[in-house]
Amino acid sequence: MTKKIHYPQLDTILMVEDTIQKMDYPKKTELWKALPKKVMYQTFCMILDYLEESGKILIDDDGRIVWTWNPEMIEKIKSSGVKLR
């Protein structure tokens, strides 16, 4: 049995980015439930992985998602001693 992988479309990625920016440090499930359109959870997790790898978000020790797509702000956060994964 093979797994079916649903790769996200650009409009879905942009929708997730926009929702993160409008929310105040949501947890993963809070963000998923707040999306204006339904997204498969596997696809949603893939989007979060992409955003984290590309440096657009950080997930803190409490599981809160922080929009960081500001290179200067990223350096300030890292140098302040905040523990991030």
Secondary structure, DSSP 8 states (H G I E B T S, - for coil): ---------HHHHHHHHHHHHHSSS-BHHHHHHH-SS---HHHHHHHHHHHHHTTSEEEBTT-BEEE---HHHHHHHHHTT--B-
